[in-house]
Amino acid sequence: MPDAWIVLLVAVFLILFAVPIVQQYMTRTRRLRAIRGLEKMRGTRVILLIHRQERIALLGIPFYSYIDINDSEEILRAIRLTPPDMPIDLIVHTPGGLLLSSEQIAMALQRHRGKVTVFVPHYAMSGGTLLCLAADEVAMDENAVLGPVDPRIGDYPAASILRVPHLKPPERIDDTTFILVDIAAKAQNQMREFVAGLLRDRMEAEQADHLARLLTEGTWTHDYPITPGQAREFGLPVTPTVPGEIYRLMDLFPQAMPRRPSVAYVPISYGEGEEK
C-alpha cells in the first residue's frame, strides 16, 4: 500500500509539473500562429513588445517586466531578419523600461527603409513612446495613451532635481545633490537631442525641437496620459485604425489571474439588435 501511495504522489507531482509546461507550449504555438496570420494579412513583419504581469511556470509567482537589453537584442535581431523594404508592424504594450534599450530599438526602427507602423492597443509609456516617435505611423486605440519621455535619475525626475539650485542657496546643498544636478542636466540634454533627432525626419526642425522640449523637460509628471487627439496636435502621425486581429492577439497575453478578480463581464461581442 505505501508503494501505491508513493506512485500516486509521483504521478500527481509529474502532472502538476507537466501541465504548466504543456499550457505554455500551446499558448506559444497559438501566439506564433496568430502572428503569422497577421503577417500574411498585412504583408509585413510583425513584432510584439508586450509587458504584463506573468506567472513563472509551476510556482505562479508574478513578476513585472519592462523594456530591457534582452528585448532590444531580440527586436534588433528580428529587424535584421527583415528585408530592408518590407514594412514592419510593431505592437507595443509597455510601461517603458531601460533608456539604452529603448533608444537602440528606436534607432533601428528609424533606419529601416520599409514603413514602420507601431500599434498601441492600450498604452505605450516612457520608452514605449520613444518607439512611437521613430515610427512612420502610430495606430492607436481611441482610449490608448502615450506618455512623456523625460529622464529620471534614480527615483526622481531629472527636471525636479534641476530645480533644487533655484530653490536653495548653494551653501545649503550637499555635494551629492550637486552631483545629481550635474547628471540630471546631462541626461535631460541627451534625451532632448535624441528625441529631436527622431522627430526632425518627420517635421520641421523648429516644431521638432519644441516637441522634444515638451516631452523631455518635465512639462508633466512621468505618468501623464497623452491621448491620440493630443498626439495628433503635436504633429505625430497618429491614426485610429487598430485591426481586430491585434486585439485578439493581445488576448493571448493575458494578465496573471489575481486571487480575487476585480473585473468581470461576459466575454462576447453584442451585435446591434441582439437581446442583452
Backbone hydrogen bonds, N-H to C=O, Kabsch-Sander energy under -0.5 kcal/mol:
donor,donor_aa,acceptor,acceptor_aa,energy
5,W,1,M,-2.0
6,I,2,P,-2.2
7,V,3,D,-2.5
8,L,4,A,-2.4
9,L,5,W,-2.7
10,V,6,I,-2.5
11,A,7,V,-2.4
12,V,8,L,-2.6
13,F,9,L,-2.6
14,L,10,V,-2.5
15,I,11,A,-2.3
16,L,12,V,-2.8
17,F,13,F,-2.1
18,A,14,L,-2.7
19,V,15,I,-2.8
21,I,17,F,-0.8
22,V,18,A,-2.7
23,Q,19,V,-2.8
24,Q,20,P,-2.5
25,Y,21,I,-2.2
26,M,22,V,-2.6
27,T,23,Q,-2.5
28,R,24,Q,-2.5
29,T,25,Y,-2.3
30,R,26,M,-2.3
31,R,27,T,-2.3
32,L,28,R,-2.6
33,R,29,T,-2.2
34,A,30,R,-2.3
35,I,31,R,-2.7
36,R,32,L,-2.5
37,G,33,R,-2.1
38,L,34,A,-2.1
39,E,35,I,-2.3
40,K,36,R,-2.2
41,M,37,G,-2.0
42,R,38,L,-2.1
43,G,39,E,-2.3
44,T,39,E,-1.0
45,R,87,P,-2.5
46,V,44,T,-0.6
47,I,45,R,-0.5
47,I,89,D,-3.0
49,L,91,I,-3.0
51,H,93,H,-3.1
52,R,50,I,-0.6
54,E,52,R,-0.8
54,E,63,F,-1.2
56,I,61,I,-0.9
57,A,55,R,-0.9
59,L,56,I,-0.7
60,G,56,I,-1.4
61,I,56,I,-0.6
63,F,54,E,-1.1
67,I,96,G,-2.7
72,S,68,D,-1.9
73,E,69,I,-2.2
74,E,70,N,-2.2
75,I,71,D,-2.7
76,L,72,S,-2.5
77,R,73,E,-1.8
78,A,74,E,-2.3
79,I,75,I,-2.4
80,R,76,L,-2.1
81,L,77,R,-1.8
82,T,79,I,-1.3
86,M,83,P,-1.7
88,I,115,K,-2.8
89,D,45,R,-3.1
90,L,88,I,-0.6
90,L,117,T,-3.0
91,I,47,I,-2.8
91,I,89,D,-0.6
92,V,90,L,-0.6
92,V,119,F,-2.8
93,H,49,L,-2.7
94,T,123,Y,-1.3
98,L,67,I,-3.0
102,S,98,L,-2.1
103,E,99,L,-2.8
104,Q,100,L,-2.3
105,I,101,S,-2.1
106,A,102,S,-2.5
107,M,103,E,-2.6
108,A,104,Q,-2.0
109,L,105,I,-2.4
110,Q,106,A,-2.3
111,R,107,M,-1.9
112,H,108,A,-1.1
114,G,84,P,-2.2
117,T,88,I,-2.9
117,T,115,K,-0.5
118,V,137,E,-2.6
119,F,90,L,-2.7
119,F,117,T,-0.5
120,V,139,A,-2.9
124,A,145,V,-2.0
125,M,94,T,-2.2
126,S,148,P,-0.5
128,G,125,M,-2.9
129,T,126,S,-0.5
130,L,126,S,-1.6
131,L,127,G,-1.3
132,C,128,G,-1.3
133,L,129,T,-1.8
134,A,130,L,-0.6
134,A,131,L,-0.8
135,A,132,C,-1.4
136,D,116,V,-2.0
137,E,116,V,-1.6
138,V,237,P,-2.7
139,A,118,V,-2.3
139,A,137,E,-0.5
140,M,138,V,-0.8
140,M,239,T,-2.6
141,D,120,V,-2.1
144,A,141,D,-1.7
145,V,122,H,-1.3
146,L,226,I,-2.4
147,G,124,A,-0.6
149,V,215,L,-1.8
153,I,156,Y,-3.2
154,G,152,R,-0.7
156,Y,153,I,-1.7
158,A,151,P,-2.4
161,I,157,P,-1.9
162,L,158,A,-2.2
163,R,160,S,-0.9
164,V,160,S,-0.5
164,V,161,I,-1.3
166,H,163,R,-1.2
167,L,163,R,-0.8
167,L,164,V,-1.6
168,K,164,V,-1.7
172,R,169,P,-1.9
173,I,170,P,-1.8
174,D,172,R,-0.5
178,F,174,D,-1.8
179,I,175,D,-2.2
180,L,176,T,-2.2
181,V,177,T,-2.5
182,D,178,F,-2.1
183,I,179,I,-2.4
184,A,180,L,-2.8
185,A,181,V,-2.2
186,K,182,D,-1.9
187,A,183,I,-2.8
188,Q,184,A,-2.6
189,N,185,A,-2.3
190,Q,186,K,-2.7
191,M,187,A,-2.4
192,R,188,Q,-2.5
193,E,189,N,-2.3
194,F,190,Q,-2.2
195,V,191,M,-2.7
196,A,192,R,-2.5
197,G,193,E,-2.1
198,L,194,F,-1.7
199,L,195,V,-2.1
200,R,196,A,-2.1
201,D,198,L,-0.5
202,R,199,L,-2.1
203,M,199,L,-1.1
208,A,204,E,-2.8
209,D,205,A,-2.6
210,H,206,E,-2.1
211,L,207,Q,-2.4
212,A,208,A,-2.4
213,R,209,D,-2.0
214,L,210,H,-2.1
215,L,211,L,-2.3
216,T,212,A,-1.5
217,E,213,R,-2.0
219,T,214,L,-0.6
224,Y,221,T,-1.8
226,I,146,L,-2.5
226,I,224,Y,-0.6
227,T,225,P,-0.7
231,A,227,T,-2.7
232,R,228,P,-2.1
233,E,229,G,-1.8
234,F,230,Q,-1.6
235,G,232,R,-1.3
236,L,231,A,-2.1
238,V,236,L,-2.4
239,T,138,V,-2.5
242,V,240,P,-0.8
246,I,243,P,-1.3
247,Y,243,P,-1.0
248,R,244,G,-2.1
249,L,245,E,-1.8
250,M,246,I,-2.2
251,D,247,Y,-1.3
252,L,249,L,-1.4
253,F,250,M,-2.0
256,A,53,Q,-2.0
268,I,266,V,-2.5
270,Y,268,I,-0.5
271,G,269,S,-0.6
274,E,271,G,-1.7
